[in-house]
Structure formats: structure tokens, C-alpha cells
Amino acid sequence: MAFLYVAARPDITQRELLKVLDATDSVVSRAMAVISHVGAGGVDGLNLITMEEDPKDRRQKLLRLSRAGEKLAAEMLEDLNGGAQK
């Protein structure tokens, strides 16, 4: 679910995502670690999103899709739209 929100709202902050998902900070932080390059629990991250410092508030991270995340989102949309026309 977090991946889809980041896809729909580039530059959403982790704090905004926390509110939208109605989740705890630790849940959102772990989810972001898993779908970013960071990883969690000894497992490499999926590198689907990037996290960059917000220039307006250095305590916050701006979330957006990485190239791999953009590719996955495009494939998901294609699948939802019935796949490639043959």
C-alpha cells in the first residue's frame, strides 16, 4: 500500500504517509526501509523508492519512486488495464 501512495504522490513525506496509512512510525519506517535501498532485518531493500532529505525540514524524508519503482508501477498499471493489446 505504501508503494502505491508514493507512486500516486511523489515527494510525499514519511510523516504524511504515516497519517494516510494510519500506521505507527515504526511500521512506516520499516516498510520504507524494505522498499528502498536500505533493507531491514538483514534483507536487502527492493530499491523501489528513493528517500531524500526535505530541504524545508531536514528531519523529514521526501519519498518518490526509483527507476525500478517507476518500471514496476507502469507494469502494474498495464496489468490493471488488461495488459498489452495483442
MIGU-390212 format. One record per residue: residue in one letter; x negated, y, z negated of N, C-alpha, C, O, CB in turn. Coordinates in Angstrom, 3 decimals, padded with zeros to 6 digits. Each point is the difference from the previous one (the first is absolute). Glycine has a CB too. Example, Ala and Ser with C-alpha at 12.3 -4.5 7.8 and 13.67 -1.06 7.14 Angstrom:
// residues 2
+-------+----------+----------+----------+----------+----------+----------+----------+----------+----------+----------+----------+----------+----------+----------+----------+
: rolum :   n_east :  n_north :     n_up :  ca_east : ca_north :    ca_up :   c_east :  c_north :     c_up :   o_east :  o_north :     o_up :  cb_east : cb_north :    cb_up :
+-------+----------+----------+----------+----------+----------+----------+----------+----------+----------+----------+----------+----------+----------+----------+----------+
:     a : -013.190 : -005.690 : -007.800 :  000.890 :  001.190 :  000.000 : -000.900 :  001.200 :  000.000 : -001.036 : -000.019 : -000.665 :  002.928 : -001.154 : -000.581 :
:     s : -001.542 :  002.223 :  001.966 : -000.820 :  001.190 : -000.060 :  000.770 :  001.090 : -000.730 : -000.509 :  001.108 : -000.169 : -000.675 : -001.736 :  002.314 :
+-------+----------+----------+----------+----------+----------+----------+----------+----------+----------+----------+----------+----------+----------+----------+----------+
END
This chain:
// residues 86
+-------+----------+----------+----------+----------+----------+----------+----------+----------+----------+----------+----------+----------+----------+----------+----------+
: rolum :   n_east :  n_north :     n_up :  ca_east : ca_north :    ca_up :   c_east :  c_north :     c_up :   o_east :  o_north :     o_up :  cb_east : cb_north :    cb_up :
+-------+----------+----------+----------+----------+----------+----------+----------+----------+----------+----------+----------+----------+----------+----------+----------+
:     m : -000.820 : -001.181 :  000.000 :  000.820 :  001.181 :  000.000 : -000.874 :  001.258 :  000.000 :  000.298 :  000.962 :  000.707 :  001.514 : -002.229 : -001.910 :
:     a : -002.887 :  001.260 :  000.413 : -000.887 :  001.159 : -000.071 : -000.595 :  000.308 :  001.369 : -000.099 :  001.164 :  000.387 : -000.427 : -001.713 : -002.779 :
:     f :  000.132 : -000.487 :  003.124 : -000.570 :  000.187 :  001.333 :  000.986 :  000.750 :  000.897 : -000.394 :  000.911 :  000.728 : -000.963 : -003.025 : -000.997 :
:     l :  002.621 :  001.739 :  000.221 :  001.010 :  000.633 :  000.855 :  000.212 :  001.463 : -000.363 :  000.198 :  000.832 :  000.885 :  000.912 : -003.045 : -000.624 :
:     y : -001.148 :  002.537 : -001.551 :  000.123 :  001.402 : -000.399 : -001.182 :  000.819 :  000.495 :  000.174 :  001.130 :  000.456 :  001.122 : -001.836 : -002.470 :
:     v : -002.490 :  000.148 :  001.928 : -001.182 :  000.714 :  000.496 :  000.099 :  000.175 :  001.515 : -000.377 :  001.046 :  000.528 : -001.025 : -001.982 : -002.418 :
:     a :  001.907 : -000.081 :  002.591 :  000.172 :  000.103 :  001.450 :  001.006 :  001.087 :  000.358 : -000.197 :  000.744 :  000.961 : -000.360 : -003.173 : -000.736 :
:     a :  001.631 :  002.518 : -000.998 :  001.058 :  000.972 :  000.294 : -000.356 :  001.410 : -000.454 :  000.504 :  000.975 :  000.558 :  001.144 : -002.815 : -000.763 :
:     r : -002.512 :  001.959 : -000.803 : -000.329 :  001.311 : -000.551 : -001.508 :  000.158 : -000.158 : -000.505 : -000.060 : -001.121 :  002.711 :  000.106 : -000.070 :
:     p : -002.932 :  000.155 :  002.278 : -001.445 :  000.203 : -000.107 : -000.322 :  001.144 : -000.962 :  000.714 :  001.001 : -000.052 : -000.996 : -001.858 :  002.398 :
:     d : -000.775 :  000.696 : -003.084 : -000.469 :  000.967 : -000.993 :  000.870 :  000.056 : -001.251 : -000.082 :  000.957 : -000.770 : -000.853 :  000.351 :  002.638 :
:     i :  001.767 : -002.325 : -002.075 :  000.715 : -000.102 : -001.261 : -001.050 : -000.233 : -001.092 : -000.992 : -000.690 :  000.232 :  003.123 : -000.235 :  000.893 :
:     t : -001.918 :  001.489 : -002.294 : -000.954 : -000.221 : -001.086 :  000.392 : -001.256 : -000.772 :  001.134 : -000.472 :  000.067 : -001.584 :  002.959 : -000.242 :
:     q : -000.511 : -002.999 : -000.546 :  000.268 : -001.181 : -000.799 :  001.071 :  000.313 : -001.048 :  000.832 : -000.856 : -000.301 : -003.196 :  000.039 :  000.677 :
:     r :  002.353 :  002.008 : -000.923 :  001.008 :  000.408 : -000.988 :  001.394 :  000.032 :  000.630 :  000.966 : -000.456 : -000.612 : -002.710 :  001.810 : -000.607 :
:     e :  001.854 : -000.812 :  002.447 :  001.304 :  000.025 :  000.687 :  000.477 : -001.420 :  000.278 :  001.181 : -000.306 : -000.160 : -001.748 :  002.528 :  001.207 :
:     l : -000.344 : -003.079 : -000.633 :  000.343 : -001.386 :  000.286 :  000.491 : -000.711 : -001.263 :  000.936 : -000.798 :  000.048 : -002.635 :  000.772 :  001.806 :
:     l :  001.066 :  000.320 : -002.963 :  000.395 : -000.570 : -001.284 :  001.457 :  000.344 : -000.301 :  000.767 : -000.862 : -000.431 : -003.144 :  001.029 : -000.398 :
:     k :  002.755 :  001.080 :  001.053 :  001.382 :  000.435 : -000.254 :  000.979 : -000.672 :  000.955 :  001.056 : -000.472 : -000.423 : -001.923 :  002.669 : -000.403 :
:     v :  000.523 : -002.243 :  002.111 :  000.886 : -000.587 :  001.004 :  000.245 : -001.485 : -000.278 :  001.122 : -000.490 :  000.128 : -001.961 :  002.158 :  001.554 :
:     l : -000.214 : -002.364 : -002.059 :  000.112 : -001.439 : -000.251 :  000.519 : -000.313 : -001.394 :  000.305 : -001.152 : -000.307 : -002.165 :  000.802 :  001.898 :
:     d :  001.961 :  001.372 : -002.438 :  000.432 : -000.180 : -001.386 : -000.821 : -001.101 : -000.667 :  000.533 : -000.942 : -000.587 :  001.796 :  001.705 :  001.191 :
:     a : -003.639 : -000.608 : -000.490 : -000.931 : -000.999 : -000.525 : -000.971 :  000.661 : -000.968 : -000.107 :  001.225 : -000.053 :  000.309 : -002.582 :  002.170 :
:     t : -000.899 :  000.540 : -002.870 : -000.997 :  000.532 : -000.926 : -001.270 :  000.360 :  000.758 : -000.227 : -000.465 :  001.117 :  001.187 : -000.913 : -002.996 :
:     d : -001.771 :  002.201 :  001.260 : -001.249 :  000.426 :  000.608 : -000.904 : -001.196 :  000.289 : -000.652 : -000.049 :  001.043 :  000.840 :  002.243 : -002.236 :
:     s : -000.230 : -003.147 :  000.281 : -000.883 : -001.156 :  000.199 :  000.458 : -000.857 :  001.176 : -000.834 : -000.535 :  000.731 :  000.318 :  000.541 : -003.179 :
:     v :  001.821 : -000.146 :  002.642 :  000.522 : -000.789 :  001.125 : -000.353 :  000.669 :  001.324 : -000.459 : -000.665 :  000.929 :  002.347 : -000.179 : -002.372 :
:     v : -001.678 :  002.144 :  001.533 : -000.298 :  000.726 :  001.234 : -001.510 :  000.022 :  000.256 : -000.436 : -000.175 :  001.138 :  002.501 :  001.596 : -001.468 :
:     s : -002.856 : -001.210 : -000.709 : -001.452 :  000.010 :  000.170 : -000.506 : -001.341 :  000.520 : -000.843 : -000.044 :  000.896 :  000.661 :  001.725 : -002.738 :
:     r :  000.691 : -002.762 :  001.286 : -000.426 : -001.328 :  000.451 :  000.439 : -000.248 :  001.437 : -000.766 : -000.542 :  000.797 :  000.895 : -000.302 : -003.157 :
:     a :  001.115 :  001.242 :  002.702 :  000.486 : -000.179 :  001.373 : -000.856 :  000.785 :  000.980 : -000.338 : -000.504 :  001.071 :  002.664 :  000.156 : -001.934 :
:     m : -002.682 :  001.587 :  000.503 : -000.833 :  000.819 :  000.877 : -001.386 : -000.620 :  000.148 : -000.576 :  000.022 :  001.087 :  001.851 :  002.035 : -001.779 :
:     a : -001.806 : -002.604 : -000.382 : -001.317 : -000.644 :  000.079 :  000.046 : -001.186 :  000.956 : -000.921 : -000.195 :  000.793 :  000.405 :  000.920 : -003.147 :
:     v :  001.574 : -001.510 :  002.282 :  000.119 : -001.193 :  000.847 :  000.141 :  000.374 :  001.473 : -000.628 : -000.625 :  000.855 :  001.687 : -000.597 : -002.767 :
:     i : -000.241 :  002.236 :  002.222 :  000.209 :  000.316 :  001.415 : -001.016 :  001.004 :  000.547 :  000.002 :  000.294 :  001.196 :  002.409 : -000.757 : -001.544 :
:     s : -003.276 :  000.989 : -000.519 : -001.090 :  000.864 :  000.471 : -001.259 : -000.838 :  000.155 :  000.063 : -001.229 :  000.017 :  000.950 :  003.258 : -001.155 :
:     h : -002.155 : -001.366 :  001.250 : -001.274 : -000.709 :  000.109 : -000.527 : -000.448 : -001.365 : -000.941 : -000.791 : -000.065 :  000.438 :  002.125 :  002.116 :
:     v :  001.091 : -000.842 : -003.131 : -000.527 : -000.226 : -001.349 :  000.098 : -001.457 : -000.440 : -000.991 : -000.587 : -000.435 :  001.627 :  002.915 : -000.113 :
:     g :  000.555 : -002.910 :  000.659 :  000.219 : -001.368 : -000.451 :  000.282 : -000.060 : -001.490 : -000.152 :  000.995 : -000.708 : -001.331 : -001.795 :  002.530 :
:     a :  001.892 : -000.362 : -002.293 :  000.324 : -000.182 : -001.418 : -000.128 : -001.463 : -000.366 :  000.196 : -000.883 :  000.835 :  001.355 :  002.859 : -000.786 :
:     g : -001.879 : -002.222 : -001.295 : -000.077 : -001.369 : -000.487 : -001.026 : -000.845 :  000.721 :  000.189 : -001.206 :  000.153 :  002.161 :  001.407 : -000.759 :
:     g : -003.437 :  000.413 :  001.051 : -001.037 : -000.744 :  000.694 :  000.308 : -000.318 :  001.449 : -000.747 : -000.727 :  000.655 :  000.183 : -000.205 : -002.819 :
:     v :  001.667 :  001.476 :  002.666 :  000.404 : -000.232 :  001.389 : -000.217 :  001.290 :  000.795 :  000.337 :  001.088 : -000.468 :  001.378 : -002.844 : -000.243 :
:     d : -002.268 :  001.631 :  001.890 : -000.213 :  001.166 :  000.862 :  001.327 :  000.652 :  000.342 :  001.026 : -000.671 :  000.106 : -003.096 : -000.379 :  000.839 :
:     g :  002.039 :  002.378 : -000.770 :  001.186 :  000.728 :  000.419 :  000.328 : -000.271 :  001.459 : -000.848 : -000.453 :  000.768 :  000.331 :  002.213 : -002.451 :
:     l :  001.753 : -001.478 :  002.050 :  000.476 : -000.258 :  001.364 : -000.362 :  001.122 :  000.978 :  000.127 : -000.175 :  001.212 :  001.739 : -001.142 : -002.201 :
:     n : -002.310 :  002.454 :  000.481 : -000.400 :  001.136 :  000.829 :  001.120 :  000.493 :  000.910 : -000.231 :  000.329 :  001.164 : -002.087 : -001.196 : -001.239 :
:     l :  003.535 :  000.913 : -000.469 :  001.151 :  000.472 :  000.768 :  000.298 :  001.473 : -000.245 :  000.679 :  000.636 :  000.806 :  000.242 : -002.935 : -000.897 :
:     i : -001.420 :  002.847 : -001.014 :  000.189 :  001.419 : -000.294 : -001.325 :  000.620 : -000.396 : -000.940 : -000.690 : -000.396 :  003.311 :  000.269 : -000.324 :
:     t : -002.424 :  001.747 :  000.837 : -001.135 :  000.752 : -000.512 :  000.484 :  000.841 : -001.173 :  001.163 :  000.400 : -000.055 : -002.290 : -000.349 :  002.341 :
:     m :  000.234 :  000.208 : -003.210 :  000.300 :  000.848 : -001.147 : -001.051 :  001.103 : -000.036 : -001.190 : -000.266 : -000.167 :  002.260 : -001.660 : -001.143 :
:     e : -000.618 :  003.162 :  001.469 : -000.922 :  001.132 : -000.005 :  000.414 :  000.985 : -001.077 :  001.183 :  000.160 : -000.298 : -001.638 : -000.454 :  002.756 :
:     e : -000.539 :  000.948 : -003.034 :  000.259 :  000.990 : -001.038 :  000.856 :  001.134 :  000.551 : -000.259 :  000.508 :  001.091 : -001.917 : -001.093 : -002.206 :
:     d :  003.197 :  000.981 :  000.358 :  000.855 :  001.121 :  000.369 : -000.773 :  001.293 : -000.273 : -000.373 :  000.254 : -001.146 :  002.506 : -001.579 :  000.628 :
:     p : -002.384 :  002.153 :  001.550 : -000.766 :  001.227 : -000.222 :  000.708 :  000.977 : -000.944 : -000.651 :  000.856 : -000.599 : -000.327 : -001.151 :  002.869 :
:     k :  002.295 :  000.177 : -002.407 :  000.759 :  000.886 : -000.894 : -000.040 : -000.483 : -001.446 :  000.136 :  000.799 : -000.927 :  001.356 : -000.211 :  002.840 :
:     d : -001.679 : -001.890 : -002.109 : -000.025 : -000.590 : -001.338 : -000.917 : -001.220 :  000.043 :  000.424 : -001.088 :  000.388 :  001.940 :  001.918 : -000.919 :
:     r : -003.599 : -000.646 :  000.137 : -001.006 : -001.052 :  000.138 :  000.324 : -001.253 : -000.806 : -000.625 : -001.041 :  000.206 : -001.040 :  002.820 :  000.180 :
:     r :  002.627 : -001.697 : -001.295 :  000.398 : -001.187 : -000.767 :  000.887 : -000.925 :  000.829 :  000.173 : -001.172 : -000.337 : -000.327 :  002.511 : -001.774 :
:     q :  000.711 : -000.810 :  003.188 :  000.924 : -000.763 :  000.829 : -000.683 : -000.547 :  001.248 : -000.990 :  000.556 :  000.476 :  002.858 :  000.856 : -001.329 :
:     k : -001.331 : -002.498 :  001.369 : -000.481 : -000.595 :  001.245 :  001.088 :  000.129 :  001.052 :  001.167 : -000.284 : -000.268 : -002.658 : -001.338 : -000.987 :
:     l :  001.111 :  002.049 :  002.446 :  000.905 :  000.034 :  001.146 : -000.094 : -001.354 :  000.699 : -001.095 : -000.489 :  000.281 :  000.836 :  003.025 :  000.005 :
:     l :  001.397 : -003.127 : -000.012 :  000.050 : -001.325 :  000.600 :  000.457 :  000.111 :  001.439 :  000.959 :  000.711 :  000.301 : -000.484 : -001.753 : -002.534 :
:     r : -001.159 :  000.338 :  003.124 :  000.430 : -000.077 :  001.398 : -000.480 : -001.319 :  000.574 : -000.870 : -000.660 : -000.569 :  000.806 :  003.185 :  000.831 :
:     l :  000.632 : -002.900 :  000.860 : -000.384 : -001.263 :  000.617 : -001.389 :  000.082 :  000.618 : -000.383 :  001.018 :  000.575 :  002.789 : -001.500 : -000.136 :
:     s : -003.144 : -000.603 : -000.569 : -001.273 : -000.143 :  000.710 :  000.325 : -000.441 :  001.428 :  001.168 : -000.193 :  000.337 : -002.455 : -000.402 : -002.488 :
:     r :  000.286 :  000.438 :  002.968 :  000.242 : -000.499 :  001.373 :  000.645 : -001.384 : -000.046 :  000.929 : -000.285 :  000.756 : -002.906 :  001.611 :  000.101 :
:     a :  001.480 : -002.179 : -001.746 :  000.591 : -001.338 : -000.135 :  001.446 :  000.097 : -000.476 :  000.853 : -000.772 :  000.440 : -003.124 : -000.189 : -000.945 :
:     g :  002.552 :  001.907 : -000.393 :  001.362 :  000.207 : -000.485 :  000.920 :  000.519 :  001.092 :  001.157 : -000.413 :  000.091 : -002.079 :  000.858 : -002.350 :
:     e :  000.409 :  000.464 :  003.092 :  000.796 :  000.514 :  001.122 :  000.337 : -001.121 :  000.974 :  001.115 : -000.069 :  000.516 : -002.206 :  002.320 : -000.759 :
:     k :  000.124 : -003.125 :  000.490 :  000.226 : -001.130 :  000.907 :  001.065 : -000.928 : -000.572 :  000.903 : -000.427 :  000.719 : -003.284 :  000.577 :  000.098 :
:     l :  002.281 : -000.464 : -002.110 :  000.987 : -000.872 : -000.630 :  001.388 :  000.629 :  000.024 :  000.983 : -000.680 :  000.296 : -002.780 : -000.260 : -001.759 :
:     a :  001.886 :  002.225 :  001.158 :  001.290 :  000.688 :  000.006 :  000.620 : -000.026 :  001.405 :  001.204 : -000.214 :  000.143 : -001.990 :  001.699 : -002.035 :
:     a : -000.030 : -001.270 :  002.916 :  000.497 : -000.039 :  001.380 :  000.506 : -001.401 :  000.355 :  001.032 : -000.142 :  000.657 : -002.648 :  001.973 : -000.025 :
:     e :  000.892 : -002.859 : -001.065 :  000.429 : -001.374 :  000.262 :  001.304 : -000.318 : -000.722 :  000.869 : -000.681 :  000.543 : -003.262 :  000.009 : -000.245 :
:     m :  002.525 :  001.168 : -001.521 :  001.236 : -000.219 : -000.759 :  001.182 :  000.668 :  000.699 :  001.072 : -000.593 :  000.119 : -002.396 :  000.465 : -002.260 :
:     l :  001.126 :  001.358 :  002.601 :  001.074 :  000.713 :  000.709 :  000.369 : -000.722 :  001.301 :  001.174 : -000.101 :  000.354 : -001.972 :  002.279 : -001.352 :
:     e : -000.203 : -002.666 :  001.686 :  000.275 : -000.735 :  001.244 :  000.834 : -001.244 : -000.295 :  000.960 : -000.298 :  000.710 : -003.117 :  001.145 :  000.292 :
:     d :  001.781 : -001.565 : -002.052 :  000.765 : -001.188 : -000.393 :  001.431 :  000.352 : -000.378 :  000.933 : -000.719 :  000.358 : -003.047 : -000.340 : -001.147 :
:     l :  002.292 :  002.162 :  000.068 :  001.333 :  000.422 : -000.387 :  000.846 :  000.413 :  001.195 :  001.226 : -000.111 : -000.024 : -002.160 :  000.833 : -002.150 :
:     n :  000.269 : -000.248 :  003.211 :  000.700 :  000.439 :  001.207 :  000.153 : -001.123 :  001.016 :  000.292 :  000.258 :  001.168 : -001.179 :  002.028 : -001.551 :
:     g :  000.694 : -003.518 : -000.045 :  000.217 : -001.133 :  000.885 : -001.232 : -000.466 :  000.736 :  000.108 : -000.826 :  000.907 :  002.159 :  001.630 : -000.666 :
:     g : -003.433 : -000.305 : -000.598 : -001.232 : -000.449 :  000.652 : -000.140 :  000.590 :  001.388 :  000.845 :  000.766 :  000.462 : -000.742 : -002.872 : -001.770 :
:     a : -001.166 :  001.739 :  001.946 : -000.276 :  000.483 :  001.354 :  001.027 : -000.576 :  000.984 :  000.347 : -001.179 : -000.064 : -002.818 :  001.372 : -000.486 :
:     q :  002.931 :  000.635 :  001.429 :  000.931 : -000.451 :  001.034 : -000.749 : -000.809 :  001.030 : -001.043 :  000.419 :  000.503 :  002.508 :  001.582 : -000.867 :
:     k : -000.930 : -003.154 :  000.672 : -000.677 : -000.873 :  000.978 :  000.816 : -000.105 :  001.255 : -000.398 : -000.687 :  000.940 : -000.664 : -000.607 : -002.775 :
+-------+----------+----------+----------+----------+----------+----------+----------+----------+----------+----------+----------+----------+----------+----------+----------+
END
